[in-house]
Amino acid sequence: MATLHGLKPRFQAALRPLAGRLARAGVTANQVTVAAIVLALGYGAAIVMTVGSAAVLLALPAVLLVRMGLNAIDGMIAREHGQESRLGACLNEIGDVVADAAIYLPLALALVPGFGLLAGLMAVAFALTELAGILARSLGGRRRYDGPFGKADRAAYFTVLAVASVVPGLPLAVRAAAIGVAIALAGVTVVNRLRAPVEADPVHG
């Protein structure tokens, strides 16, 4: 299914010169990965401390863009500058789940106050999309990035939702419905990411 992940090669191409300069300066891929996690934790803390102020919510597009950039750069430094490692792979996968939770759980709680269960379900659903992608590889296939609600798609969706919640302002019911749609899209993504490796399993009879 179509996903914004398909734009990643172009995004990487634009960032490759910066990745090269960072690598030559001694910056490691793992340091960039950790920086992305710290950014997510810091932004999530800002949402909590300001109770989702308009200024913080409007900063979401910039935060997510920087996070995506760091995620692209760490991979390029690792692959293209001889820094691939098991530790880096673990940091990358765990970091994505931690960063998603750090950003999207506080964001959902700010957008739909009083709907804690809904926000929690969303955070779990997002974690499951990443787990499904990793499971596909453990089942003998490749790491799956199927949509419709991969990391880049979530970033675009919540950028629009956060900005629209501030300017001009969406009713609580509409925001809650949007969170529900996000959960449903994440569920479809989990199914899509697991379908190929599961269907490839030999039939025993």
Disulfide bonds with the S-S distance in Angstrom:
none
